[in-house]
């Protein structure tokens, strides 16, 4: 199925907690994703590495879930014309950040 398309989202970010190890953030948003309404929600944890590169290096671990009403797959022969399935997916990863 073709699930390519443009994504334009409005997202609100929240600082959930400041821990001795780093900060925890969350976000939630909605907008146009693919060919229909989409939503996103997730969290991330920033861990500064104090003894490397003069404290300018940090690691971010994140988890994000996304969903769109138009998954690009026709649901069935009984569905209304042009109707397609919903689709959702999750992203997770780790990023290195360097502050200038």
mmCIF file as gemmi writes it, N, C-alpha and C atoms, coordinates in Angstrom:
data_model
loop_
_atom_site.group_PDB
_atom_site.id
_atom_site.type_symbol
_atom_site.label_atom_id
_atom_site.label_alt_id
_atom_site.label_comp_id
_atom_site.label_asym_id
_atom_site.label_entity_id
_atom_site.label_seq_id
_atom_site.pdbx_PDB_ins_code
_atom_site.Cartn_x
_atom_site.Cartn_y
_atom_site.Cartn_z
_atom_site.occupancy
_atom_site.B_iso_or_equiv
_atom_site.pdbx_formal_charge
_atom_site.auth_seq_id
_atom_site.auth_asym_id
_atom_site.pdbx_PDB_model_num
ATOM 1 N N . UNK Axp A 1 ? 0.82 -1.211 0 1 0 ? 1 A 1
ATOM 2 C CA . UNK Axp A 1 ? 0 0 0 1 0 ? 1 A 1
ATOM 3 C C . UNK Axp A 1 ? 0.852 1.259 0 1 0 ? 1 A 1
ATOM 4 N N . UNK Axp A 2 ? 0.321 2.303 -0.594 1 0 ? 2 A 1
ATOM 5 C CA . UNK Axp A 2 ? 1.019 3.584 -0.622 1 0 ? 2 A 1
ATOM 6 C C . UNK Axp A 2 ? 0.577 4.416 0.57 1 0 ? 2 A 1
ATOM 7 N N . UNK Axp A 3 ? 1.46 4.588 1.542 1 0 ? 3 A 1
ATOM 8 C CA . UNK Axp A 3 ? 1.134 5.411 2.719 1 0 ? 3 A 1
ATOM 9 C C . UNK Axp A 3 ? 2.004 6.663 2.753 1 0 ? 3 A 1
ATOM 10 N N . UNK Axp A 4 ? 2.552 7.039 1.602 1 0 ? 4 A 1
ATOM 11 C CA . UNK Axp A 4 ? 3.373 8.242 1.543 1 0 ? 4 A 1
ATOM 12 C C . UNK Axp A 4 ? 2.473 9.468 1.542 1 0 ? 4 A 1
ATOM 13 N N . UNK Axp A 5 ? 3.022 10.591 1.889 1 0 ? 5 A 1
ATOM 14 C CA . UNK Axp A 5 ? 2.272 11.829 1.885 1 0 ? 5 A 1
ATOM 15 C C . UNK Axp A 5 ? 2.931 12.871 2.751 1 0 ? 5 A 1
ATOM 16 N N . UNK Axp A 6 ? 2.288 13.983 2.866 1 0 ? 6 A 1
ATOM 17 C CA . UNK Axp A 6 ? 2.782 15.12 3.611 1 0 ? 6 A 1
ATOM 18 C C . UNK Axp A 6 ? 2.247 15.088 5.035 1 0 ? 6 A 1
ATOM 19 N N . UNK Axp A 7 ? 3.055 15.498 5.984 1 0 ? 7 A 1
ATOM 20 C CA . UNK Axp A 7 ? 2.609 15.586 7.371 1 0 ? 7 A 1
ATOM 21 C C . UNK Axp A 7 ? 2.786 16.984 7.912 1 0 ? 7 A 1
ATOM 22 N N . UNK Axp A 8 ? 1.716 17.563 8.411 1 0 ? 8 A 1
ATOM 23 C CA . UNK Axp A 8 ? 1.756 18.876 9.061 1 0 ? 8 A 1
ATOM 24 C C . UNK Axp A 8 ? 1.063 18.722 10.403 1 0 ? 8 A 1
ATOM 25 N N . UNK Axp A 9 ? 1.823 18.835 11.478 1 0 ? 9 A 1
ATOM 26 C CA . UNK Axp A 9 ? 1.285 18.57 12.81 1 0 ? 9 A 1
ATOM 27 C C . UNK Axp A 9 ? 1.504 19.778 13.718 1 0 ? 9 A 1
ATOM 28 N N . UNK Axp A 10 ? 0.529 20.032 14.568 1 0 ? 10 A 1
ATOM 29 C CA . UNK Axp A 10 ? 0.689 20.958 15.678 1 0 ? 10 A 1
ATOM 30 C C . UNK Axp A 10 ? 0.976 20.13 16.913 1 0 ? 10 A 1
ATOM 31 N N . UNK Axp A 11 ? 2.069 20.432 17.609 1 0 ? 11 A 1
ATOM 32 C CA . UNK Axp A 11 ? 2.504 19.603 18.728 1 0 ? 11 A 1
ATOM 33 C C . UNK Axp A 11 ? 2.74 20.466 19.956 1 0 ? 11 A 1
ATOM 34 N N . UNK Axp A 12 ? 2.251 19.992 21.116 1 0 ? 12 A 1
ATOM 35 C CA . UNK Axp A 12 ? 2.518 20.637 22.406 1 0 ? 12 A 1
ATOM 36 C C . UNK Axp A 12 ? 3.524 19.784 23.167 1 0 ? 12 A 1
ATOM 37 N N . UNK Axp A 13 ? 4.569 20.412 23.688 1 0 ? 13 A 1
ATOM 38 C CA . UNK Axp A 13 ? 5.607 19.722 24.446 1 0 ? 13 A 1
ATOM 39 C C . UNK Axp A 13 ? 5.485 20.067 25.92 1 0 ? 13 A 1
ATOM 40 N N . UNK Axp A 14 ? 5.719 19.081 26.77 1 0 ? 14 A 1
ATOM 41 C CA . UNK Axp A 14 ? 5.603 19.254 28.211 1 0 ? 14 A 1
ATOM 42 C C . UNK Axp A 14 ? 6.867 18.762 28.899 1 0 ? 14 A 1
ATOM 43 N N . UNK Axp A 15 ? 7.364 19.52 29.855 1 0 ? 15 A 1
ATOM 44 C CA . UNK Axp A 15 ? 8.47 19.084 30.699 1 0 ? 15 A 1
ATOM 45 C C . UNK Axp A 15 ? 7.848 18.346 31.878 1 0 ? 15 A 1
ATOM 46 N N . UNK Axp A 16 ? 7.93 17.021 31.894 1 0 ? 16 A 1
ATOM 47 C CA . UNK Axp A 16 ? 7.271 16.214 32.922 1 0 ? 16 A 1
ATOM 48 C C . UNK Axp A 16 ? 8.035 16.183 34.235 1 0 ? 16 A 1
ATOM 49 N N . UNK Axp A 17 ? 9.348 15.984 34.16 1 0 ? 17 A 1
ATOM 50 C CA . UNK Axp A 17 ? 10.12 15.84 35.394 1 0 ? 17 A 1
ATOM 51 C C . UNK Axp A 17 ? 11.582 16.182 35.145 1 0 ? 17 A 1
ATOM 52 N N . UNK Axp A 18 ? 12.185 16.796 36.154 1 0 ? 18 A 1
ATOM 53 C CA . UNK Axp A 18 ? 13.615 17.032 36.14 1 0 ? 18 A 1
ATOM 54 C C . UNK Axp A 18 ? 14.222 16.1 37.178 1 0 ? 18 A 1
ATOM 55 N N . UNK Axp A 19 ? 14.994 15.126 36.72 1 0 ? 19 A 1
ATOM 56 C CA . UNK Axp A 19 ? 15.604 14.156 37.62 1 0 ? 19 A 1
ATOM 57 C C . UNK Axp A 19 ? 17.099 14.465 37.72 1 0 ? 19 A 1
ATOM 58 N N . UNK Axp A 20 ? 17.767 13.932 38.712 1 0 ? 20 A 1
ATOM 59 C CA . UNK Axp A 20 ? 19.219 14.131 38.788 1 0 ? 20 A 1
ATOM 60 C C . UNK Axp A 20 ? 19.961 13.586 37.564 1 0 ? 20 A 1
ATOM 61 N N . UNK Axp A 21 ? 19.398 12.575 36.907 1 0 ? 21 A 1
ATOM 62 C CA . UNK Axp A 21 ? 20.038 11.99 35.722 1 0 ? 21 A 1
ATOM 63 C C . UNK Axp A 21 ? 19.725 12.768 34.446 1 0 ? 21 A 1
ATOM 64 N N . UNK Axp A 22 ? 18.629 13.516 34.402 1 0 ? 22 A 1
ATOM 65 C CA . UNK Axp A 22 ? 18.238 14.254 33.203 1 0 ? 22 A 1
ATOM 66 C C . UNK Axp A 22 ? 16.766 14.581 33.23 1 0 ? 22 A 1
ATOM 67 N N . UNK Axp A 23 ? 16.288 15.206 32.157 1 0 ? 23 A 1
ATOM 68 C CA . UNK Axp A 23 ? 14.891 15.645 32.078 1 0 ? 23 A 1
ATOM 69 C C . UNK Axp A 23 ? 14.042 14.674 31.268 1 0 ? 23 A 1
ATOM 70 N N . UNK Axp A 24 ? 12.753 14.567 31.667 1 0 ? 24 A 1
ATOM 71 C CA . UNK Axp A 24 ? 11.779 13.735 30.967 1 0 ? 24 A 1
ATOM 72 C C . UNK Axp A 24 ? 10.74 14.667 30.346 1 0 ? 24 A 1
ATOM 73 N N . UNK Axp A 25 ? 10.478 14.503 29.049 1 0 ? 25 A 1
ATOM 74 C CA . UNK Axp A 25 ? 9.536 15.335 28.314 1 0 ? 25 A 1
ATOM 75 C C . UNK Axp A 25 ? 8.464 14.46 27.667 1 0 ? 25 A 1
ATOM 76 N N . UNK Axp A 26 ? 7.299 15.055 27.389 1 0 ? 26 A 1
ATOM 77 C CA . UNK Axp A 26 ? 6.224 14.392 26.653 1 0 ? 26 A 1
ATOM 78 C C . UNK Axp A 26 ? 5.704 15.352 25.594 1 0 ? 26 A 1
ATOM 79 N N . UNK Axp A 27 ? 5.079 14.795 24.571 1 0 ? 27 A 1
ATOM 80 C CA . UNK Axp A 27 ? 4.431 15.631 23.557 1 0 ? 27 A 1
ATOM 81 C C . UNK Axp A 27 ? 3.164 14.948 23.065 1 0 ? 27 A 1
ATOM 82 N N . UNK Axp A 28 ? 2.242 15.78 22.598 1 0 ? 28 A 1
ATOM 83 C CA . UNK Axp A 28 ? 1.007 15.292 21.989 1 0 ? 28 A 1
ATOM 84 C C . UNK Axp A 28 ? 0.638 16.276 20.884 1 0 ? 28 A 1
ATOM 85 N N . UNK Axp A 29 ? 0.107 15.74 19.777 1 0 ? 29 A 1
ATOM 86 C CA . UNK Axp A 29 ? -0.228 16.632 18.683 1 0 ? 29 A 1
ATOM 87 C C . UNK Axp A 29 ? -1.211 16.015 17.712 1 0 ? 29 A 1
ATOM 88 N N . UNK Axp A 30 ? -1.71 16.86 16.825 1 0 ? 30 A 1
ATOM 89 C CA . UNK Axp A 30 ? -2.655 16.428 15.801 1 0 ? 30 A 1
ATOM 90 C C . UNK Axp A 30 ? -2.451 17.294 14.571 1 0 ? 30 A 1
ATOM 91 N N . UNK Axp A 31 ? -2.901 16.767 13.436 1 0 ? 31 A 1
ATOM 92 C CA . UNK Axp A 31 ? -2.791 17.523 12.2 1 0 ? 31 A 1
ATOM 93 C C . UNK Axp A 31 ? -3.067 16.645 11.001 1 0 ? 31 A 1
ATOM 94 N N . UNK Axp A 32 ? -2.494 17.017 9.881 1 0 ? 32 A 1
ATOM 95 C CA . UNK Axp A 32 ? -2.659 16.317 8.613 1 0 ? 32 A 1
ATOM 96 C C . UNK Axp A 32 ? -1.483 15.369 8.443 1 0 ? 32 A 1
ATOM 97 N N . UNK Axp A 33 ? -1.758 14.082 8.313 1 0 ? 33 A 1
ATOM 98 C CA . UNK Axp A 33 ? -0.693 13.083 8.218 1 0 ? 33 A 1
ATOM 99 C C . UNK Axp A 33 ? -1.052 12.101 7.105 1 0 ? 33 A 1
ATOM 100 N N . UNK Axp A 34 ? -0.272 12.093 6.041 1 0 ? 34 A 1
ATOM 101 C CA . UNK Axp A 34 ? -0.574 11.243 4.882 1 0 ? 34 A 1
ATOM 102 C C . UNK Axp A 34 ? -1.658 11.889 4.052 1 0 ? 34 A 1
ATOM 103 N N . UNK Axp A 35 ? -2.868 11.343 4.09 1 0 ? 35 A 1
ATOM 104 C CA . UNK Axp A 35 ? -3.994 11.917 3.35 1 0 ? 35 A 1
ATOM 105 C C . UNK Axp A 35 ? -5.191 12.206 4.239 1 0 ? 35 A 1
ATOM 106 N N . UNK Axp A 36 ? -4.98 12.278 5.564 1 0 ? 36 A 1
ATOM 107 C CA . UNK Axp A 36 ? -6.106 12.421 6.467 1 0 ? 36 A 1
ATOM 108 C C . UNK Axp A 36 ? -5.642 12.968 7.818 1 0 ? 36 A 1
ATOM 109 N N . UNK Axp A 37 ? -6.571 13.007 8.775 1 0 ? 37 A 1
ATOM 110 C CA . UNK Axp A 37 ? -6.272 13.433 10.128 1 0 ? 37 A 1
ATOM 111 C C . UNK Axp A 37 ? -5.311 12.457 10.785 1 0 ? 37 A 1
ATOM 112 N N . UNK Axp A 38 ? -4.321 12.968 11.486 1 0 ? 38 A 1
ATOM 113 C CA . UNK Axp A 38 ? -3.358 12.129 12.183 1 0 ? 38 A 1
ATOM 114 C C . UNK Axp A 38 ? -3.095 12.659 13.576 1 0 ? 38 A 1
ATOM 115 N N . UNK Axp A 39 ? -2.592 11.78 14.439 1 0 ? 39 A 1
ATOM 116 C CA . UNK Axp A 39 ? -2.233 12.167 15.8 1 0 ? 39 A 1
ATOM 117 C C . UNK Axp A 39 ? -0.853 11.601 16.132 1 0 ? 39 A 1
ATOM 118 N N . UNK Axp A 40 ? -0.203 12.218 17.111 1 0 ? 40 A 1
ATOM 119 C CA . UNK Axp A 40 ? 1.089 11.749 17.582 1 0 ? 40 A 1
ATOM 120 C C . UNK Axp A 40 ? 1.18 11.973 19.081 1 0 ? 40 A 1
ATOM 121 N N . UNK Axp A 41 ? 1.89 11.099 19.761 1 0 ? 41 A 1
ATOM 122 C CA . UNK Axp A 41 ? 2.14 11.243 21.195 1 0 ? 41 A 1
ATOM 123 C C . UNK Axp A 41 ? 3.44 10.514 21.509 1 0 ? 41 A 1
ATOM 124 N N . UNK Axp A 42 ? 4.17 11.021 22.488 1 0 ? 42 A 1
ATOM 125 C CA . UNK Axp A 42 ? 5.419 10.359 22.812 1 0 ? 42 A 1
ATOM 126 C C . UNK Axp A 42 ? 6.101 10.959 24.018 1 0 ? 42 A 1
ATOM 127 N N . UNK Axp A 43 ? 7.27 10.409 24.317 1 0 ? 43 A 1
ATOM 128 C CA . UNK Axp A 43 ? 8.066 10.864 25.445 1 0 ? 43 A 1
ATOM 129 C C . UNK Axp A 43 ? 9.543 10.735 25.093 1 0 ? 43 A 1
ATOM 130 N N . UNK Axp A 44 ? 10.358 11.533 25.765 1 0 ? 44 A 1
ATOM 131 C CA . UNK Axp A 44 ? 11.8 11.422 25.571 1 0 ? 44 A 1
ATOM 132 C C . UNK Axp A 44 ? 12.513 11.727 26.883 1 0 ? 44 A 1
ATOM 133 N N . UNK Axp A 45 ? 13.723 11.205 26.984 1 0 ? 45 A 1
ATOM 134 C CA . UNK Axp A 45 ? 14.556 11.4 28.158 1 0 ? 45 A 1
ATOM 135 C C . UNK Axp A 45 ? 15.896 11.935 27.693 1 0 ? 45 A 1
ATOM 136 N N . UNK Axp A 46 ? 16.305 13.093 28.217 1 0 ? 46 A 1
ATOM 137 C CA . UNK Axp A 46 ? 17.594 13.685 27.881 1 0 ? 46 A 1
ATOM 138 C C . UNK Axp A 46 ? 18.58 13.44 29.013 1 0 ? 46 A 1
ATOM 139 N N . UNK Axp A 47 ? 19.725 12.84 28.672 1 0 ? 47 A 1
ATOM 140 C CA . UNK Axp A 47 ? 20.765 12.547 29.655 1 0 ? 47 A 1
ATOM 141 C C . UNK Axp A 47 ? 22.036 13.304 29.273 1 0 ? 47 A 1
ATOM 142 N N . UNK Axp A 48 ? 22.386 14.364 30.023 1 0 ? 48 A 1
ATOM 143 C CA . UNK Axp A 48 ? 23.629 15.078 29.733 1 0 ? 48 A 1
ATOM 144 C C . UNK Axp A 48 ? 24.835 14.237 30.16 1 0 ? 48 A 1
ATOM 145 N N . UNK Axp A 49 ? 25.886 14.277 29.359 1 0 ? 49 A 1
ATOM 146 C CA . UNK Axp A 49 ? 27.117 13.557 29.672 1 0 ? 49 A 1
ATOM 147 C C . UNK Axp A 49 ? 28.142 14.592 30.132 1 0 ? 49 A 1
ATOM 148 N N . UNK Axp A 50 ? 28.3 14.764 31.444 1 0 ? 50 A 1
ATOM 149 C CA . UNK Axp A 50 ? 29.08 15.892 31.96 1 0 ? 50 A 1
ATOM 150 C C . UNK Axp A 50 ? 30.581 15.83 31.695 1 0 ? 50 A 1
ATOM 151 N N . UNK Axp A 51 ? 31.174 14.659 31.62 1 0 ? 51 A 1
ATOM 152 C CA . UNK Axp A 51 ? 32.629 14.551 31.523 1 0 ? 51 A 1
ATOM 153 C C . UNK Axp A 51 ? 33.137 14.341 30.101 1 0 ? 51 A 1
ATOM 154 N N . UNK Axp A 52 ? 32.287 14.546 29.111 1 0 ? 52 A 1
ATOM 155 C CA . UNK Axp A 52 ? 32.691 14.35 27.717 1 0 ? 52 A 1
ATOM 156 C C . UNK Axp A 52 ? 32.467 15.642 26.95 1 0 ? 52 A 1
ATOM 157 N N . UNK Axp A 53 ? 33.474 16.056 26.201 1 0 ? 53 A 1
ATOM 158 C CA . UNK Axp A 53 ? 33.402 17.249 25.331 1 0 ? 53 A 1
ATOM 159 C C . UNK Axp A 53 ? 32.925 18.476 26.112 1 0 ? 53 A 1
ATOM 160 N N . UNK Axp A 54 ? 33.495 18.694 27.259 1 0 ? 54 A 1
ATOM 161 C CA . UNK Axp A 54 ? 33.213 19.862 28.104 1 0 ? 54 A 1
ATOM 162 C C . UNK Axp A 54 ? 31.741 19.959 28.498 1 0 ? 54 A 1
ATOM 163 N N . UNK Axp A 55 ? 31.05 18.822 28.611 1 0 ? 55 A 1
ATOM 164 C CA . UNK Axp A 55 ? 29.65 18.812 29.023 1 0 ? 55 A 1
ATOM 165 C C . UNK Axp A 55 ? 28.657 19.218 27.948 1 0 ? 55 A 1
ATOM 166 N N . UNK Axp A 56 ? 29.106 19.347 26.708 1 0 ? 56 A 1
ATOM 167 C CA . UNK Axp A 56 ? 28.214 19.776 25.622 1 0 ? 56 A 1
ATOM 168 C C . UNK Axp A 56 ? 27.519 18.612 24.919 1 0 ? 56 A 1
ATOM 169 N N . UNK Axp A 57 ? 27.859 17.38 25.3 1 0 ? 57 A 1
ATOM 170 C CA . UNK Axp A 57 ? 27.281 16.203 24.667 1 0 ? 57 A 1
ATOM 171 C C . UNK Axp A 57 ? 26.178 15.628 25.548 1 0 ? 57 A 1
ATOM 172 N N . UNK Axp A 58 ? 25.071 15.224 24.931 1 0 ? 58 A 1
ATOM 173 C CA . UNK Axp A 58 ? 23.976 14.577 25.658 1 0 ? 58 A 1
ATOM 174 C C . UNK Axp A 58 ? 23.394 13.458 24.796 1 0 ? 58 A 1
ATOM 175 N N . UNK Axp A 59 ? 22.68 12.56 25.464 1 0 ? 59 A 1
ATOM 176 C CA . UNK Axp A 59 ? 22.013 11.451 24.792 1 0 ? 59 A 1
ATOM 177 C C . UNK Axp A 59 ? 20.518 11.603 25.012 1 0 ? 59 A 1
ATOM 178 N N . UNK Axp A 60 ? 19.728 11.407 23.969 1 0 ? 60 A 1
ATOM 179 C CA . UNK Axp A 60 ? 18.269 11.455 24.056 1 0 ? 60 A 1
ATOM 180 C C . UNK Axp A 60 ? 17.709 10.103 23.636 1 0 ? 60 A 1
ATOM 181 N N . UNK Axp A 61 ? 16.894 9.506 24.509 1 0 ? 61 A 1
ATOM 182 C CA . UNK Axp A 61 ? 16.154 8.283 24.17 1 0 ? 61 A 1
ATOM 183 C C . UNK Axp A 61 ? 14.695 8.688 24.007 1 0 ? 61 A 1
ATOM 184 N N . UNK Axp A 62 ? 14.042 8.216 22.939 1 0 ? 62 A 1
ATOM 185 C CA . UNK Axp A 62 ? 12.66 8.631 22.693 1 0 ? 62 A 1
ATOM 186 C C . UNK Axp A 62 ? 11.784 7.466 22.263 1 0 ? 62 A 1
ATOM 187 N N . UNK Axp A 63 ? 10.493 7.624 22.499 1 0 ? 63 A 1
ATOM 188 C CA . UNK Axp A 63 ? 9.457 6.691 22.067 1 0 ? 63 A 1
ATOM 189 C C . UNK Axp A 63 ? 8.281 7.524 21.595 1 0 ? 63 A 1
ATOM 190 N N . UNK Axp A 64 ? 7.783 7.235 20.394 1 0 ? 64 A 1
ATOM 191 C CA . UNK Axp A 64 ? 6.703 8.033 19.812 1 0 ? 64 A 1
ATOM 192 C C . UNK Axp A 64 ? 5.724 7.12 19.091 1 0 ? 64 A 1
ATOM 193 N N . UNK Axp A 65 ? 4.429 7.386 19.238 1 0 ? 65 A 1
ATOM 194 C CA . UNK Axp A 65 ? 3.378 6.649 18.528 1 0 ? 65 A 1
ATOM 195 C C . UNK Axp A 65 ? 2.656 7.609 17.593 1 0 ? 65 A 1
ATOM 196 N N . UNK Axp A 66 ? 2.304 7.118 16.41 1 0 ? 66 A 1
ATOM 197 C CA . UNK Axp A 66 ? 1.604 7.908 15.397 1 0 ? 66 A 1
ATOM 198 C C . UNK Axp A 66 ? 0.418 7.109 14.867 1 0 ? 66 A 1
ATOM 199 N N . UNK Axp A 67 ? -0.605 7.8 14.427 1 0 ? 67 A 1
ATOM 200 C CA . UNK Axp A 67 ? -1.757 7.146 13.805 1 0 ? 67 A 1
ATOM 201 C C . UNK Axp A 67 ? -2.371 8.091 12.786 1 0 ? 67 A 1
ATOM 202 N N . UNK Axp A 68 ? -2.95 7.527 11.733 1 0 ? 68 A 1
ATOM 203 C CA . UNK Axp A 68 ? -3.663 8.308 10.726 1 0 ? 68 A 1
ATOM 204 C C . UNK Axp A 68 ? -4.941 7.568 10.342 1 0 ? 68 A 1
ATOM 205 N N . UNK Axp A 69 ? -5.969 8.314 9.993 1 0 ? 69 A 1
ATOM 206 C CA . UNK Axp A 69 ? -7.236 7.702 9.596 1 0 ? 69 A 1
ATOM 207 C C . UNK Axp A 69 ? -7.166 7.071 8.216 1 0 ? 69 A 1
ATOM 208 N N . UNK Axp A 70 ? -6.214 7.501 7.381 1 0 ? 70 A 1
ATOM 209 C CA . UNK Axp A 70 ? -6.09 6.956 6.035 1 0 ? 70 A 1
ATOM 210 C C . UNK Axp A 70 ? -4.818 6.144 5.93 1 0 ? 70 A 1
ATOM 211 N N . UNK Axp A 71 ? -4.952 4.813 6.006 1 0 ? 71 A 1
ATOM 212 C CA . UNK Axp A 71 ? -3.805 3.929 5.921 1 0 ? 71 A 1
ATOM 213 C C . UNK Axp A 71 ? -3.447 3.513 4.512 1 0 ? 71 A 1
ATOM 214 N N . UNK Axp A 72 ? -4.207 3.944 3.516 1 0 ? 72 A 1
ATOM 215 C CA . UNK Axp A 72 ? -3.891 3.643 2.135 1 0 ? 72 A 1
ATOM 216 C C . UNK Axp A 72 ? -4.358 2.282 1.642 1 0 ? 72 A 1
ATOM 217 N N . UNK Axp A 73 ? -5.079 1.509 2.464 1 0 ? 73 A 1
ATOM 218 C CA . UNK Axp A 73 ? -5.549 0.185 2.064 1 0 ? 73 A 1
ATOM 219 C C . UNK Axp A 73 ? -7.072 0.207 2.02 1 0 ? 73 A 1
ATOM 220 N N . UNK Axp A 74 ? -7.654 -0.226 0.909 1 0 ? 74 A 1
ATOM 221 C CA . UNK Axp A 74 ? -9.108 -0.331 0.821 1 0 ? 74 A 1
ATOM 222 C C . UNK Axp A 74 ? -9.591 -1.36 1.842 1 0 ? 74 A 1
ATOM 223 N N . UNK Axp A 75 ? -10.652 -1.027 2.614 1 0 ? 75 A 1
ATOM 224 C CA . UNK Axp A 75 ? -11.09 -1.927 3.678 1 0 ? 75 A 1
ATOM 225 C C . UNK Axp A 75 ? -11.811 -3.157 3.162 1 0 ? 75 A 1
ATOM 226 N N . UNK Axp A 76 ? -12.773 -3.004 2.285 1 0 ? 76 A 1
ATOM 227 C CA . UNK Axp A 76 ? -13.479 -4.157 1.731 1 0 ? 76 A 1
ATOM 228 C C . UNK Axp A 76 ? -14.362 -3.686 0.577 1 0 ? 76 A 1
ATOM 229 N N . UNK Axp A 77 ? -14.984 -4.65 -0.092 1 0 ? 77 A 1
ATOM 230 C CA . UNK Axp A 77 ? -15.894 -4.303 -1.18 1 0 ? 77 A 1
ATOM 231 C C . UNK Axp A 77 ? -17.156 -3.628 -0.658 1 0 ? 77 A 1
ATOM 232 N N . UNK Axp A 78 ? -17.521 -3.862 0.604 1 0 ? 78 A 1
ATOM 233 C CA . UNK Axp A 78 ? -18.724 -3.277 1.188 1 0 ? 78 A 1
ATOM 234 C C . UNK Axp A 78 ? -18.507 -1.869 1.732 1 0 ? 78 A 1
ATOM 235 N N . UNK Axp A 79 ? -17.274 -1.414 1.775 1 0 ? 79 A 1
ATOM 236 C CA . UNK Axp A 79 ? -16.979 -0.09 2.34 1 0 ? 79 A 1
ATOM 237 C C . UNK Axp A 79 ? -17.416 0.998 1.372 1 0 ? 79 A 1
ATOM 238 N N . UNK Axp A 80 ? -17.622 2.175 1.903 1 0 ? 80 A 1
ATOM 239 C CA . UNK Axp A 80 ? -17.963 3.325 1.07 1 0 ? 80 A 1
ATOM 240 C C . UNK Axp A 80 ? -16.797 3.604 0.121 1 0 ? 80 A 1
ATOM 241 N N . UNK Axp A 81 ? -17.111 4.155 -1.037 1 0 ? 81 A 1
ATOM 242 C CA . UNK Axp A 81 ? -16.077 4.399 -2.03 1 0 ? 81 A 1
ATOM 243 C C . UNK Axp A 81 ? -15.001 5.323 -1.476 1 0 ? 81 A 1
ATOM 244 N N . UNK Axp A 82 ? -13.749 4.949 -1.671 1 0 ? 82 A 1
ATOM 245 C CA . UNK Axp A 82 ? -12.629 5.752 -1.213 1 0 ? 82 A 1
ATOM 246 C C . UNK Axp A 82 ? -12.274 5.554 0.247 1 0 ? 82 A 1
ATOM 247 N N . UNK Axp A 83 ? -13.041 4.738 0.967 1 0 ? 83 A 1
ATOM 248 C CA . UNK Axp A 83 ? -12.745 4.527 2.383 1 0 ? 83 A 1
ATOM 249 C C . UNK Axp A 83 ? -11.556 3.59 2.523 1 0 ? 83 A 1
ATOM 250 N N . UNK Axp A 84 ? -10.655 3.924 3.454 1 0 ? 84 A 1
ATOM 251 C CA . UNK Axp A 84 ? -9.486 3.069 3.664 1 0 ? 84 A 1
ATOM 252 C C . UNK Axp A 84 ? -9.276 2.841 5.155 1 0 ? 84 A 1
ATOM 253 N N . UNK Axp A 85 ? -8.36 1.948 5.451 1 0 ? 85 A 1
ATOM 254 C CA . UNK Axp A 85 ? -8.114 1.554 6.837 1 0 ? 85 A 1
ATOM 255 C C . UNK Axp A 85 ? -7.311 2.613 7.588 1 0 ? 85 A 1
ATOM 256 N N . UNK Axp A 86 ? -7.399 2.559 8.899 1 0 ? 86 A 1
ATOM 257 C CA . UNK Axp A 86 ? -6.535 3.388 9.729 1 0 ? 86 A 1
ATOM 258 C C . UNK Axp A 86 ? -5.193 2.681 9.881 1 0 ? 86 A 1
ATOM 259 N N . UNK Axp A 87 ? -4.16 3.448 10.153 1 0 ? 87 A 1
ATOM 260 C CA . UNK Axp A 87 ? -2.823 2.896 10.302 1 0 ? 87 A 1
ATOM 261 C C . UNK Axp A 87 ? -2.135 3.565 11.482 1 0 ? 87 A 1
ATOM 262 N N . UNK Axp A 88 ? -1.372 2.792 12.234 1 0 ? 88 A 1
ATOM 263 C CA . UNK Axp A 88 ? -0.593 3.336 13.332 1 0 ? 88 A 1
ATOM 264 C C . UNK Axp A 88 ? 0.778 2.717 13.36 1 0 ? 88 A 1
ATOM 265 N N . UNK Axp A 89 ? 1.741 3.418 13.917 1 0 ? 89 A 1
ATOM 266 C CA . UNK Axp A 89 ? 3.087 2.897 14.036 1 0 ? 89 A 1
ATOM 267 C C . UNK Axp A 89 ? 3.793 3.583 15.195 1 0 ? 89 A 1
ATOM 268 N N . UNK Axp A 90 ? 4.871 3.001 15.628 1 0 ? 90 A 1
ATOM 269 C CA . UNK Axp A 90 ? 5.656 3.558 16.732 1 0 ? 90 A 1
ATOM 270 C C . UNK Axp A 90 ? 7.108 3.71 16.284 1 0 ? 90 A 1
ATOM 271 N N . UNK Axp A 91 ? 7.76 4.73 16.816 1 0 ? 91 A 1
ATOM 272 C CA . UNK Axp A 91 ? 9.179 4.963 16.575 1 0 ? 91 A 1
ATOM 273 C C . UNK Axp A 91 ? 9.885 4.958 17.925 1 0 ? 91 A 1
ATOM 274 N N . UNK Axp A 92 ? 11.074 4.435 17.968 1 0 ? 92 A 1
ATOM 275 C CA . UNK Axp A 92 ? 11.906 4.587 19.144 1 0 ? 92 A 1
ATOM 276 C C . UNK Axp A 92 ? 13.358 4.708 18.68 1 0 ? 92 A 1
ATOM 277 N N . UNK Axp A 93 ? 14.149 5.343 19.503 1 0 ? 93 A 1
ATOM 278 C CA . UNK Axp A 93 ? 15.541 5.502 19.102 1 0 ? 93 A 1
ATOM 279 C C . UNK Axp A 93 ? 16.355 6.231 20.144 1 0 ? 93 A 1
ATOM 280 N N . UNK Axp A 94 ? 17.616 6.396 19.795 1 0 ? 94 A 1
ATOM 281 C CA . UNK Axp A 94 ? 18.56 7.103 20.643 1 0 ? 94 A 1
ATOM 282 C C . UNK Axp A 94 ? 19.325 8.077 19.748 1 0 ? 94 A 1
ATOM 283 N N . UNK Axp A 95 ? 19.501 9.302 20.241 1 0 ? 95 A 1
ATOM 284 C CA . UNK Axp A 95 ? 20.214 10.32 19.474 1 0 ? 95 A 1
ATOM 285 C C . UNK Axp A 95 ? 21.298 10.946 20.339 1 0 ? 95 A 1
ATOM 286 N N . UNK Axp A 96 ? 22.417 11.291 19.693 1 0 ? 96 A 1
ATOM 287 C CA . UNK Axp A 96 ? 23.467 12.059 20.355 1 0 ? 96 A 1
ATOM 288 C C . UNK Axp A 96 ? 23.297 13.517 19.98 1 0 ? 96 A 1
ATOM 289 N N . UNK Axp A 97 ? 23.397 14.406 20.953 1 0 ? 97 A 1
ATOM 290 C CA . UNK Axp A 97 ? 23.232 15.849 20.73 1 0 ? 97 A 1
ATOM 291 C C . UNK Axp A 97 ? 24.491 16.576 21.172 1 0 ? 97 A 1
ATOM 292 N N . UNK Axp A 98 ? 24.87 17.573 20.402 1 0 ? 98 A 1
ATOM 293 C CA . UNK Axp A 98 ? 26.019 18.403 20.754 1 0 ? 98 A 1
ATOM 294 C C . UNK Axp A 98 ? 25.562 19.848 20.777 1 0 ? 98 A 1
ATOM 295 N N . UNK Axp A 99 ? 25.689 20.51 21.914 1 0 ? 99 A 1
ATOM 296 C CA . UNK Axp A 99 ? 25.32 21.924 22.042 1 0 ? 99 A 1
ATOM 297 C C . UNK Axp A 99 ? 26.506 22.801 21.671 1 0 ? 99 A 1
ATOM 298 N N . UNK Axp A 100 ? 26.285 23.717 20.772 1 0 ? 100 A 1
ATOM 299 C CA . UNK Axp A 100 ? 27.363 24.625 20.346 1 0 ? 100 A 1
ATOM 300 C C . UNK Axp A 100 ? 27.632 25.693 21.363 1 0 ? 100 A 1
